[in-house]
């Protein structure tokens, strides 16, 4: 079964419009998908899904905890006003402040970049992020590539690095649940401290993104075991942003029986 429950559009830090991403899902034969933009649900209502495809409302909420960047996916969340609205507004404000501080630090280091340059890259995005700063650095000729911008200017210890000051994963989990959604930990293999999986499983987490392109076979076995240990739903996603950097595109093949419990839980929310 081909699914993709983790993808991004220009509404956050992706390169495609919501409709272009939905069309791409159709071209790749993705049967069930979710657009999970960072800290915004604005993509919904801006696309028509491919014939026969099932769409699950989703979002990715950026959080920080003990110097870990922890992303919580929320599925089946409502599109109108809900407990999640205030949290998203808070994160969007923090994103703007972080971008402003990054630009200020880069300027102090001698780089000719302005906030307007960054906002020009973010275009219609509701959630300004570090990738927009990187794209601005490339467009201005300051960095040769997105990877180089991150490596030389935007990572910890570099002149443009600014730590995230977002909400906590526990608060995101509680808020998604209060809004009637299903909170899932994104790409656990990217955590600095994998012990957070155990902690969050005891704090209301309901799912784990077991199937992910950067997880090797050992990672998948580890997170499948964690899901079984704590009774967590298993999900799958490519985390697609831009075909230039995510050349595998969209859609990930999974055993239908692995993903069925999650799909059943989403259906039960309706």
C-alpha positions in Angstrom: 0.0 0.0 0.0 1.4 3.4 -1.0 0.9 6.2 1.6 2.5 9.5 2.5 1.4 11.1 5.8 4.2 13.6 6.0 4.7 16.3 3.3 5.1 20.0 2.9 4.0 22.9 0.6 4.8 26.5 0.1 2.5 27.3 2.9 5.4 26.4 5.2 8.9 25.4 3.8 8.1 23.3 0.8 8.5 24.3 -2.8 5.2 23.2 -4.4 1.8 24.7 -4.1 -0.9 22.6 -2.3 -2.4 21.7 -5.7 1.0 20.8 -7.2 1.8 18.5 -4.3 -1.7 16.9 -4.5 -1.1 16.3 -8.2 2.3 14.8 -7.5 0.7 12.4 -5.0 -1.7 11.3 -7.8 1.2 10.9 -10.3 3.0 8.6 -7.9 -0.2 6.6 -7.1 -0.3 7.5 -3.4 -3.5 6.1 -2.0 -3.6 8.0 1.3 -1.8 11.2 2.0 -1.6 14.1 4.4 -0.1 17.6 3.9 1.6 18.3 7.2 2.9 21.8 6.9 4.8 23.3 9.8 2.6 25.2 12.2 -0.2 25.9 9.7 -3.3 24.2 8.2 -3.5 26.8 5.3 -3.0 24.2 2.6 -6.4 22.7 3.2 -9.1 24.2 1.0 -6.4 25.1 -1.5 -6.3 21.8 -3.5 -8.4 19.1 -5.0 -7.2 15.6 -4.3 -6.5 13.1 -7.1 -9.5 10.8 -7.9 -9.7 7.9 -5.5 -7.1 9.3 -3.0 -7.9 9.6 0.6 -6.8 12.8 2.4 -6.2 13.0 6.1 -5.9 16.4 7.6 -2.5 16.9 9.2 0.0 19.3 10.6 3.6 19.3 11.9 4.1 21.3 15.1 7.7 22.3 15.9 8.7 21.9 19.5 11.8 22.0 21.6 12.7 19.9 24.7 16.1 19.6 26.5 17.9 20.9 23.4 16.1 18.5 21.2 14.2 19.6 18.1 11.1 17.5 18.4 8.4 17.5 15.8 4.9 16.4 16.6 2.5 15.5 13.8 -1.2 16.0 14.4 -3.8 14.0 12.3 -7.5 14.5 12.0 -7.3 18.0 13.5 -10.2 20.4 12.8 -9.7 23.2 10.2 -11.7 25.8 12.1 -11.1 27.4 15.5 -10.0 24.8 18.0 -7.6 24.4 21.0 -4.8 24.2 18.4 -5.3 27.7 17.0 -3.6 29.6 19.8 -0.6 27.2 19.7 -0.1 27.7 16.0 -0.3 31.5 16.4 2.3 31.3 19.1 4.7 29.2 17.0 4.3 31.5 14.0 5.2 34.5 16.1 8.3 32.7 17.4 9.3 31.8 13.9 9.2 35.4 12.8 11.2 36.5 15.8 13.8 33.7 15.1 14.1 34.8 11.5 14.7 38.4 12.5 17.4 37.4 15.0 19.1 35.1 12.4 19.2 38.0 10.0 20.6 40.4 12.6 23.4 37.9 13.6 24.3 37.3 9.9 24.5 41.1 9.4 26.7 41.4 12.4 29.0 38.7 10.8 29.3 40.8 7.7 26.7 39.1 5.4 24.5 41.5 3.3 21.1 40.0 3.9 17.9 41.6 5.1 14.6 40.3 6.6 12.9 41.4 3.3 15.2 38.9 1.5 14.0 36.1 3.7 10.3 37.1 3.5 10.6 37.2 -0.3 11.7 33.5 -0.2 8.9 32.6 2.2 6.4 34.1 -0.3 2.9 32.9 0.8 4.2 30.8 3.7 2.4 31.1 7.0 5.4 29.7 8.8 8.8 31.4 8.2 11.6 29.0 8.8 15.4 28.5 8.6 15.1 27.0 5.1 13.8 30.4 3.9 17.0 32.1 5.3 19.1 29.5 3.6 17.3 30.1 0.3 17.8 33.8 0.6 21.6 33.3 1.2 21.7 31.2 -2.0 19.7 33.7 -4.1 22.0 36.5 -2.9 25.1 34.6 -3.9 26.4 34.4 -0.3 26.1 30.6 -0.2 26.5 28.2 -3.2 23.7 25.8 -2.0 21.1 25.2 0.7 23.3 22.6 2.3 26.3 25.0 2.4 24.2 27.7 3.9 23.1 25.4 6.7 26.6 23.9 7.2 28.6 27.2 7.2 26.1 29.7 8.6 23.0 28.4 10.2 23.9 25.4 12.3 24.9 25.4 16.0 28.2 27.3 16.4 27.8 29.2 13.2 27.1 33.0 12.9 23.5 32.7 11.9 22.4 30.0 14.3 19.5 30.8 16.6 18.0 28.1 18.8 14.3 27.4 18.5 12.0 28.7 21.2 8.9 26.8 20.4 6.3 25.1 22.5 7.1 21.8 24.3 6.2 18.4 22.8 4.0 17.6 25.8 2.0 20.8 25.2 1.7 20.0 21.5 0.5 16.5 22.3 -2.1 17.7 24.8 -3.3 20.4 22.4 -3.7 18.0 19.4 -5.6 15.6 21.6 -7.8 18.4 23.0 -8.6 19.4 19.4 -9.7 15.8 18.7 -6.6 14.8 16.8 -4.0 12.0 17.0 -0.5 13.2 18.1 2.4 11.3 16.4 6.1 11.7 16.9 7.8 12.5 13.6 11.1 11.0 12.4 12.2 9.6 15.8 15.5 8.5 14.2 16.5 12.1 13.9 16.3 12.7 17.7 19.5 13.4 19.6 18.1 11.5 22.5 15.9 8.6 21.5 14.9 8.1 25.2 12.4 10.9 24.5 10.3 8.3 22.7 9.7 6.5 26.0 9.0 9.7 27.8 6.5 11.0 25.3 4.8 7.6 25.1 4.0 8.0 28.8 2.8 11.6 28.2 -0.1 11.0 25.8 1.7 10.3 22.5 -0.5 8.0 20.4 1.7 7.3 17.3 5.2 6.9 16.0 6.5 7.6 12.4 8.1 4.2 12.1 8.5 4.3 8.3 10.7 7.2 7.1 13.3 7.5 4.3 16.2 8.2 6.7 15.4 5.3 8.9 17.5 2.2 8.1 16.4 -1.3 8.7 17.7 -1.2 12.3 15.8 2.0 13.0 12.6 0.6 11.6 12.9 -2.5 13.8 13.7 -0.4 16.9 10.7 1.9 16.4 8.4 -0.9 15.4 9.3 -2.5 18.8 8.7 0.8 20.6 5.3 1.1 18.9 4.4 -2.4 20.0 5.7 -1.9 23.5 3.6 1.2 24.2 0.6 0.4 21.9 1.4 3.3 19.6 0.0 3.6 16.1 2.5 3.3 13.3 2.6 5.9 10.5 4.7 6.5 7.4 5.9 9.6 5.5 8.5 10.8 3.1 8.8 14.4 4.6 8.9 15.8 1.1 9.8 19.4 0.6 11.5 19.9 -2.7 12.4 17.5 -5.5 15.8 19.0 -5.8 16.7 17.8 -2.3 14.2 15.0 -1.8 14.7 13.1 -5.0 12.8 10.1 -4.0 9.6 12.2 -4.3 6.4 11.2 -2.5 4.8 8.0 -1.5 6.2 5.1 0.6 5.2 1.5 0.3 4.1 -0.1 3.6 2.3 -3.3 4.6 -1.4 -2.4 4.8 -1.7 -4.3 8.1 1.0 -2.0 9.6 -0.9 1.2 8.7 -4.4 -0.1 9.1 -4.8 0.6 12.9 -3.9 4.2 12.3 -6.3 4.6 9.4 -9.1 3.0 11.5 -8.4 5.4 14.3 -8.6 8.4 12.0 -11.9 7.1 10.5 -13.2 6.8 14.1 -12.6 10.5 14.6 -15.2 11.5 12.0 
